[in-house]
Amino acid sequence: MKTLIRRGRLVDPVGGIGGVLDILVENGKVAVIGSDISAPDAQVIEASGHIVCAGLVDLHAHLMEPGLEYRETIATGAKAAVAGGFTSVACMPDTHPPIDVPGGITYIKELAAQAGAARIFPVGALSIGLQGQEPCDYEELKAAGAVALSDARPIRNANLLRDAMILAHRQGLTLLSCCEDPDLTQSFAINEGRVSRQLRIPGRPAIAEELQVMREAMLAEETGAAVHICRISTAKAVSIVRRYKKKGVPITCATCPPYFTFTENEVLQQGSPARLEPPLRTPADVEGILEGLKDGTIDAIASGHFPLAEAETARPLIQVPAGITALETVLAACLTALYHTGEMRLSDILRKLTSNPANILRLPNGGRLAIGLDADLVIFDPEEEWTVEPQSFCSLGRNTPFAGKVLKGKVKYTMVGGTLVYREE
């Protein structure tokens, strides 16, 4: 089947192709890019006034299956992904049981194939049972299809982490690290600072993140392993990554839209929906995140998708689990906070949502739009405003600090392997 996408504004941060162009998709691939393409037998998508780019790539989502299907399933998560413009999603291994053996990887891939929406790439567990004591067999996990390694939680055991980096480096796998010292955070609900003092509850100090980011950076320098810092949230943590990047250390990092959109003050306004992990920080930290995005220190923007059940979100602030349902709001949140404010160029934003995360995960041809490659595409209207209504999400989760917020930028179509898997109703 052929599809002709007509007169969309093509934005390609990698190849540099741009302008109002047509794209012909044939046999699942991008066949032709040009002006006034003639294809009488093709399905036509009129994209005038819309942006056409490579499908978004998310390198950090929790899809909950197996074991936590009351929060999310692979099928609902994959549908939420394409509704948000994501064609590729790396899913974390913190399931029940965890994805720490090849059979778990195979199971996720089978469920994803049945869903028929986004491409789902399993992340293998770093330690057996996510216990932080003994490394998994990374060679077997990679052979089964794992694209990276993570325990999806902080690692206390520095010796294990060092060994894991050495072993991961041998297998050519990136280690995705969640950085907060658990002895300092103790599962407290919000950032330690003015708001925690006002509410008279203990907080999570920024130094808890910064200490572990420094540890990961130093170990990456020693081992040569590719280390990626997930959900970076403090200005000092960004500075640490910047310093080690300048030294040539193979360290990358990502942030999520709440960390450049909201401050800890959101907790006072929203309560439980603003509980994230790591927590929302100070205005100075938001500025540090923005600076890191603009100067390239922060390589990617991830969803950090962590849906919760309604019964969980109804708990008080200090008892509600941390998390955010995010796959369907990331692109619009980025456009609203970064593009429409003039903070960043559209091509630079899209690079952090497409080719950069694909490179971190080492996905072949991922995050790119070029002739001969798989037709994984998203078409969106950068100017359309809409109000976030969680009840309309494809995801099972409804927990988001963006609920009721007006965002600017709307996904219209998503295509995976030449198949139209999402069309706005």
Secondary structure, DSSP 8 states (H G I E B T S, - for coil): -EEEEEEEEEE-TTT--EEEEEEEEETTEEEEEESS---TTSEEEE-TTSEEEE-EEEEEE---TTT-TTT--HHHHHHHHHHTTEEEEEE-S-SSS-S-SHHHHHHHHHHHHHHTSSEEEE-EESBGGG-SSSB--HHHHHHHT--EEE-SS----HHHHHHHHHHHHHHT-EEEEE---HHHHTT-SEETTHHHHHHT--EE-HHHHHHHHHHHHHHHHHH---EEEES---HHHHHHHHHHHHTT--EEEEE-THHHH--THHHHHHSGGG--SS----HHHHHHHHHHHHHTSS-EE---B----HHHHTS-TTTS------TTTHHHHHIIIIITTTSS-HHHHHHHHTHHHHHHHT-TTTT---TTSB--EEEEEEEEEEE--GGG-SSS----TTTT-EEEEEEEEEEETTEEEEE--
